[in-house]
Amino acid sequence: MSRDPDAAEHEDAAEHPGDLGEILRARERDVLARLRSNAESARPPSLDEEIGRLTRMDALQQQQMALHARRRLELQLAQIRGALARVDEGTFGACALCGAAITSGRLELVPETPFCVPCQERLE
């Protein structure tokens, strides 16, 4: 009797959510550390500082890039925490839209994903 490879991949992910939970917790710690280190560069340049106009413009541009990176990190942190909640609830590994199994390969690459590949493609 042959088994469905997608079902086997989902079983692997479903059988080891703790392993992926540890990976998610490590990613959470990493993102939090990166957010802390990003805090200084996301601050606006001081108006009291006597610097040239071009230097101030460059500092403002650097600040905007740091703010954009910070927003991406905050989104990633929210996704990681959502995945950890799904691990705790026992729904980790199932697509949030269609309920189908998310393949273990996808979960290993992007453990915080709530969507299977077909649903992710439809969303994009």
Residue frames as a rotation matrix with the C-alpha (Angstrom) as fourth column:
MET 1
0.584 0.812 0.000 0.00
0.812 -0.584 0.000 0.00
0.000 0.000 -1.000 0.00
SER 2
-0.431 -0.770 0.471 1.61
0.751 -0.596 -0.287 3.27
0.501 0.230 0.834 -1.07
ARG 3
0.098 0.394 -0.914 1.32
0.848 -0.514 -0.130 6.38
-0.521 -0.762 -0.384 1.04
ASP 4
0.781 0.224 0.583 0.64
0.496 -0.791 -0.359 9.90
0.381 0.569 -0.729 -0.08
PRO 5
-0.233 -0.969 -0.085 3.98
0.840 -0.156 -0.520 11.80
0.490 -0.193 0.850 0.20
ASP 6
-0.345 0.157 0.925 2.20
-0.216 -0.973 0.084 15.03
0.914 -0.170 0.369 1.19
ALA 7
0.758 0.650 0.058 0.40
-0.249 0.206 0.946 13.21
0.603 -0.732 0.318 4.00
ALA 8
0.493 -0.663 -0.564 3.72
0.814 0.581 0.028 11.75
0.309 -0.473 0.825 5.18
GLU 9
-0.499 -0.693 0.520 5.31
0.462 -0.720 -0.518 15.21
0.734 -0.018 0.679 5.17
HIS 10
0.076 0.600 0.796 2.42
-0.500 -0.668 0.551 16.61
0.863 -0.440 0.249 7.22
GLU 11
0.871 0.223 -0.438 2.66
0.203 0.648 0.734 13.73
0.448 -0.728 0.520 9.67
ASP 12
-0.046 -0.965 -0.258 6.36
0.868 0.089 -0.488 14.49
0.494 -0.246 0.834 10.16
ALA 13
-0.607 -0.150 0.780 5.59
-0.047 -0.973 -0.225 18.12
0.793 -0.173 0.584 10.94
ALA 14
0.388 0.849 0.359 2.62
-0.517 -0.122 0.847 17.20
0.763 -0.514 0.391 13.12
GLU 15
0.717 -0.150 -0.681 4.67
0.492 0.801 0.341 14.62
0.494 -0.580 0.648 15.03
HIS 16
-0.154 -0.903 -0.402 7.48
0.985 -0.107 -0.137 17.10
0.081 -0.417 0.905 15.80
PRO 17
0.591 0.379 0.712 5.87
0.405 -0.903 0.144 20.49
0.698 0.203 -0.687 16.46
GLY 18
0.885 -0.309 -0.347 8.08
0.266 -0.276 0.924 20.82
-0.381 -0.910 -0.162 19.53
ASP 19
-0.083 -0.950 0.302 11.19
0.880 0.072 0.469 20.76
-0.467 0.305 0.830 17.35
LEU 20
-0.218 0.072 0.973 9.78
0.723 -0.658 0.210 23.51
0.656 0.749 0.091 15.18
GLY 21
0.855 0.519 -0.022 8.56
0.370 -0.580 0.726 25.25
0.364 -0.628 -0.687 18.34
GLU 22
0.422 -0.795 -0.437 12.17
0.601 -0.116 0.791 25.42
-0.679 -0.596 0.428 19.53
ILE 23
-0.462 -0.552 0.694 13.22
0.887 -0.297 0.354 26.81
0.011 0.779 0.627 16.16
LEU 24
0.274 0.668 0.692 10.42
0.558 -0.697 0.451 29.40
0.783 0.263 -0.564 16.41
ARG 25
0.906 0.031 -0.421 11.48
0.397 -0.402 0.825 30.38
-0.144 -0.915 -0.377 19.94
ALA 26
-0.081 -0.994 -0.068 15.08
0.777 -0.105 0.621 30.80
-0.624 -0.003 0.781 18.73
ARG 27
-0.386 0.011 0.922 13.85
0.789 -0.514 0.336 32.98
0.478 0.857 0.190 15.86
GLU 28
0.711 0.694 0.117 11.75
0.494 -0.611 0.619 35.00
0.500 -0.382 -0.777 18.30
ARG 29
0.577 -0.578 -0.577 14.84
0.538 -0.263 0.801 35.66
-0.614 -0.773 0.159 20.46
ASP 30
-0.435 -0.779 0.451 16.83
0.848 -0.186 0.496 36.64
-0.302 0.598 0.742 17.36
VAL 31
-0.036 0.506 0.861 14.16
0.686 -0.614 0.390 39.06
0.727 0.605 -0.325 16.12
LEU 32
0.888 0.360 -0.286 13.83
0.446 -0.523 0.726 40.63
0.112 -0.773 -0.625 19.58
ALA 33
0.156 -0.920 -0.360 17.61
0.653 -0.177 0.736 41.14
-0.741 -0.350 0.573 19.71
ARG 34
-0.553 -0.342 0.760 17.58
0.826 -0.347 0.445 42.70
0.112 0.873 0.474 16.25
LEU 35
0.446 0.772 0.453 14.72
0.601 -0.634 0.487 45.02
0.663 0.055 -0.747 17.27
ARG 36
0.766 -0.226 -0.601 16.72
0.485 -0.412 0.772 46.16
-0.422 -0.883 -0.206 20.30
SER 37
-0.282 -0.959 -0.020 19.79
0.672 -0.213 0.709 46.88
-0.684 0.187 0.705 18.17
ASN 38
-0.360 0.238 0.902 17.65
0.838 -0.343 0.425 48.67
0.411 0.909 -0.076 15.57
ALA 39
0.519 0.703 -0.486 16.14
0.850 -0.486 0.205 51.05
-0.091 -0.519 -0.850 18.14
GLU 40
-0.006 -0.604 -0.797 19.07
0.393 -0.734 0.554 53.50
-0.919 -0.310 0.242 18.08
SER 41
-0.892 -0.413 0.183 19.24
0.312 -0.271 0.911 53.81
-0.327 0.869 0.370 14.29
ALA 42
-0.240 0.883 0.403 15.47
0.883 0.026 0.469 54.33
0.404 0.469 -0.786 14.04
ARG 43
0.187 0.267 -0.945 15.66
0.726 -0.686 -0.050 57.51
-0.662 -0.677 -0.322 16.15
PRO 44
0.838 0.127 0.531 15.42
0.481 -0.630 -0.609 60.80
0.257 0.766 -0.589 14.26
PRO 45
-0.245 -0.962 0.119 18.56
0.798 -0.270 -0.539 62.89
0.551 -0.037 0.834 14.00
SER 46
0.014 0.190 -0.982 18.81
0.860 -0.504 -0.086 65.59
-0.511 -0.843 -0.170 16.64
LEU 47
0.676 0.285 0.680 17.84
0.618 -0.722 -0.312 69.08
0.402 0.631 -0.664 15.51
ASP 48
0.922 -0.355 -0.156 20.31
-0.138 -0.677 0.723 70.54
-0.362 -0.645 -0.673 18.01
GLU 49
0.203 -0.884 0.421 23.22
0.588 0.454 0.670 68.90
-0.783 0.112 0.612 16.24
GLU 50
0.459 -0.113 -0.881 25.07
-0.542 -0.822 -0.177 71.26
-0.704 0.558 -0.439 13.95
ILE 51
-0.344 -0.500 0.795 25.52
0.412 0.680 0.606 69.32
-0.844 0.536 -0.028 10.75
GLY 52
-0.870 -0.059 -0.489 25.25
-0.372 -0.572 0.731 70.20
-0.323 0.818 0.476 7.11
ARG 53
0.033 0.966 -0.258 22.06
-0.914 -0.075 -0.400 69.95
-0.405 0.249 0.880 5.11
LEU 54
0.135 -0.029 -0.990 23.25
-0.724 0.680 -0.119 66.93
0.677 0.733 0.071 3.07
THR 55
-0.860 -0.471 -0.197 24.46
-0.186 0.648 -0.739 65.14
0.475 -0.599 -0.645 6.20
ARG 56
-0.615 0.716 0.330 21.05
-0.528 -0.062 -0.847 65.73
-0.586 -0.695 0.416 7.82
MET 57
0.264 0.716 -0.646 19.28
-0.964 0.186 -0.188 64.46
-0.014 0.672 0.740 4.69
ASP 58
-0.291 -0.461 -0.839 21.46
-0.448 0.840 -0.306 61.36
0.846 0.286 -0.450 4.73
ALA 59
-0.979 -0.061 0.197 20.68
-0.206 0.333 -0.920 60.83
-0.009 -0.941 -0.339 8.43
LEU 60
-0.192 0.980 0.047 16.95
-0.797 -0.128 -0.591 61.13
-0.573 -0.151 0.805 7.72
GLN 61
0.247 0.225 -0.942 17.23
-0.838 0.538 -0.091 58.61
0.486 0.813 0.322 4.90
GLN 62
-0.695 -0.566 -0.444 19.10
-0.231 0.760 -0.607 56.21
0.681 -0.319 -0.659 7.17
GLN 63
-0.792 0.471 0.389 16.41
-0.439 0.004 -0.898 56.66
-0.424 -0.882 0.203 9.81
GLN 64
0.170 0.910 -0.378 13.65
-0.956 0.059 -0.288 55.84
-0.240 0.411 0.880 7.29
MET 65
-0.036 -0.266 -0.963 15.48
-0.559 0.804 -0.201 52.70
0.828 0.531 -0.178 6.19
ALA 66
-0.944 -0.328 -0.026 15.85
-0.143 0.479 -0.866 51.67
0.297 -0.814 -0.499 9.84
LEU 67
-0.439 0.865 0.244 12.13
-0.707 -0.164 -0.688 52.29
-0.555 -0.475 0.683 10.44
HIS 68
0.300 0.511 -0.805 11.25
-0.906 0.417 -0.073 50.14
0.299 0.751 0.588 7.43
ALA 69
-0.453 -0.545 -0.706 13.50
-0.248 0.837 -0.487 47.34
0.856 -0.046 -0.514 8.71
ARG 70
-0.930 0.137 0.342 11.89
-0.338 0.056 -0.940 47.70
-0.148 -0.989 -0.006 12.14
ARG 71
0.009 0.995 -0.096 8.38
-0.945 -0.023 -0.327 47.31
-0.328 0.093 0.940 10.67
ARG 72
0.184 -0.018 -0.983 9.50
-0.627 0.768 -0.132 44.15
0.757 0.640 0.130 8.84
LEU 73
-0.798 -0.540 -0.266 10.98
-0.112 0.567 -0.816 42.76
0.592 -0.622 -0.513 12.06
GLU 74
-0.672 0.624 0.399 7.78
-0.616 -0.171 -0.769 43.57
-0.412 -0.762 0.499 13.98
LEU 75
0.315 0.778 -0.543 5.71
-0.944 0.317 -0.094 41.76
0.099 0.542 0.835 11.34
GLN 76
-0.144 -0.459 -0.877 8.04
-0.333 0.857 -0.394 38.76
0.932 0.235 -0.276 11.49
LEU 77
-0.955 -0.197 0.222 7.77
-0.258 0.186 -0.948 38.73
0.145 -0.963 -0.229 15.29
ALA 78
-0.194 0.962 0.193 3.96
-0.885 -0.087 -0.457 38.75
-0.423 -0.259 0.868 15.08
GLN 79
0.375 0.289 -0.881 4.06
-0.748 0.656 -0.103 35.84
0.549 0.697 0.462 12.61
ILE 80
-0.570 -0.662 -0.487 6.42
-0.181 0.679 -0.712 33.87
0.802 -0.317 -0.507 14.86
ARG 81
-0.868 0.275 0.414 4.23
-0.440 -0.037 -0.897 34.47
-0.232 -0.961 0.153 17.91
GLY 82
0.165 0.949 -0.267 1.18
-0.978 0.123 -0.168 33.41
-0.127 0.289 0.949 15.90
ALA 83
0.117 -0.217 -0.969 2.94
-0.464 0.851 -0.247 30.18
0.878 0.478 -0.001 14.95
LEU 84
-0.892 -0.451 -0.034 3.88
-0.156 0.377 -0.913 29.55
0.425 -0.809 -0.407 18.58
ALA 85
-0.425 0.830 0.362 0.22
-0.795 -0.151 -0.587 30.03
-0.433 -0.537 0.724 19.54
ARG 86
0.405 0.566 -0.718 -0.75
-0.849 0.525 -0.065 27.46
0.340 0.635 0.693 16.87
VAL 87
-0.467 -0.617 -0.633 1.81
-0.216 0.774 -0.595 25.03
0.858 -0.141 -0.495 18.34
ASP 88
-0.938 0.110 0.328 0.21
-0.327 0.023 -0.945 25.50
-0.111 -0.994 0.014 21.78
GLU 89
-0.077 0.996 -0.041 -3.31
-0.898 -0.087 -0.431 25.11
-0.433 0.003 0.901 20.33
GLY 90
-0.297 -0.106 0.949 -2.37
0.075 0.988 0.134 22.01
-0.952 0.110 -0.286 18.38
THR 91
0.777 0.621 0.100 -3.26
0.184 -0.073 -0.980 23.55
-0.602 0.780 -0.171 15.02
PHE 92
0.086 -0.839 -0.538 0.33
-0.687 -0.441 0.577 24.06
-0.721 0.320 -0.614 13.86
GLY 93
-0.804 -0.479 0.354 0.93
-0.062 0.658 0.751 22.53
-0.592 0.581 -0.558 10.43
ALA 94
-0.106 0.831 0.546 -2.58
0.928 0.279 -0.246 23.11
-0.356 0.480 -0.801 9.10
CYS 95
-0.750 -0.136 0.647 -3.29
0.490 -0.771 0.406 25.94
0.444 0.622 0.645 6.64
ALA 96
-0.774 0.428 -0.466 -5.22
0.206 -0.526 -0.825 28.78
-0.598 -0.735 0.319 8.28
LEU 97
-0.523 0.591 -0.614 -7.31
-0.812 -0.565 0.148 29.27
-0.260 0.576 0.775 5.12
CYS 98
0.015 0.536 -0.844 -8.12
-0.789 0.525 0.319 25.85
0.614 0.661 0.431 3.71
GLY 99
0.566 0.190 0.803 -7.17
-0.764 0.486 0.424 23.57
-0.309 -0.853 0.420 6.60
ALA 100
0.877 -0.294 -0.379 -4.93
-0.013 0.776 -0.631 21.42
0.479 0.559 0.677 4.38
ALA 101
0.674 -0.708 -0.210 -1.61
0.568 0.315 0.760 20.13
-0.472 -0.632 0.615 5.64
ILE 102
0.759 -0.597 -0.259 1.36
-0.651 -0.704 -0.284 22.42
-0.013 0.384 -0.923 5.16
THR 103
0.739 -0.499 -0.453 4.26
0.186 0.797 -0.575 20.32
0.648 0.340 0.682 3.90
SER 104
0.757 -0.501 -0.420 7.12
0.524 0.082 0.848 19.71
-0.390 -0.862 0.324 6.29
GLY 105
-0.173 -0.844 0.507 9.56
0.982 -0.189 0.019 21.16
0.080 0.501 0.862 3.75
ARG 106
0.093 0.290 0.953 7.69
0.284 -0.925 0.254 24.47
0.954 0.247 -0.169 3.80
LEU 107
0.951 0.308 0.023 7.48
0.054 -0.240 0.969 24.43
0.304 -0.921 -0.245 7.59
GLU 108
0.414 -0.875 -0.250 11.21
0.845 0.268 0.462 23.78
-0.338 -0.402 0.851 7.85
LEU 109
-0.396 -0.560 0.728 11.97
0.813 -0.582 -0.005 26.74
0.426 0.590 0.686 5.57
VAL 110
-0.624 0.312 0.716 9.33
-0.327 -0.937 0.123 29.11
0.710 -0.157 0.687 6.95
PRO 111
-0.737 0.314 -0.598 8.05
0.594 0.722 -0.354 27.66
0.321 -0.616 -0.719 10.24
GLU 112
-0.762 0.449 -0.467 6.02
0.095 -0.636 -0.766 30.78
-0.640 -0.628 0.442 11.01
THR 113
-0.868 0.425 -0.259 3.88
-0.397 -0.278 0.875 30.43
0.299 0.862 0.410 7.87
PRO 114
-0.458 0.777 0.432 0.15
-0.399 0.255 -0.881 29.98
-0.794 -0.576 0.193 8.47
PHE 115
0.502 0.707 -0.498 -0.58
-0.702 -0.003 -0.713 29.06
-0.506 0.707 0.495 4.84
CYS 116
0.264 -0.346 0.900 0.03
0.508 0.843 0.175 26.18
-0.820 0.411 0.399 2.47
VAL 117
-0.743 -0.669 -0.027 1.73
0.312 -0.381 0.870 27.03
-0.593 0.638 0.492 -0.83
PRO 118
-0.484 0.585 0.651 -1.49
0.793 -0.022 0.609 27.14
0.371 0.811 -0.452 -2.95
CYS 119
0.590 0.735 -0.335 -3.22
0.807 -0.530 0.261 29.51
0.014 -0.424 -0.906 -0.49
GLN 120
0.044 -0.668 -0.743 -0.09
0.405 -0.668 0.624 31.68
-0.913 -0.328 0.241 -0.20
GLU 121
-0.834 -0.350 0.426 0.04
0.505 -0.172 0.846 31.96
-0.223 0.921 0.320 -3.99
ARG 122
-0.003 0.912 0.410 -3.61
0.889 -0.186 0.418 32.97
0.458 0.366 -0.811 -4.11
LEU 123
0.602 0.213 -0.770 -2.99
0.672 -0.656 0.344 35.65
-0.432 -0.724 -0.538 -1.50
GLU 124
-0.368 -0.811 -0.455 -0.06
0.275 -0.562 0.780 37.09
-0.888 0.162 0.430 -3.42
